[in-house]
Amino acid sequence: MVALILALAGVARWAEIAADIDAALRALANAKIHSNATHSSISTVS
């Protein structure tokens, strides 16, 4: 029972970390897209 609770807590923590990373990557991608748009007409977004 304790192992199950710890496993669930671990999964929840990893999901939280993944969400944080996803948000950071999206913000970085948005900033990169905007800077590319202002500095050059060629888009390098794949």
FENDATA-V389172 format. One record per pair of residues at least 24 apart in sequence whose ideal C-beta (glycine too) atoms are under 7 Angstrom apart, sorted by the first residue. I is the first residue (numbers start at 1). GAP is how many residues later the second one is. If there is no record, write none. Layout:
i gap
I GAP
I GAP
This chain:
none
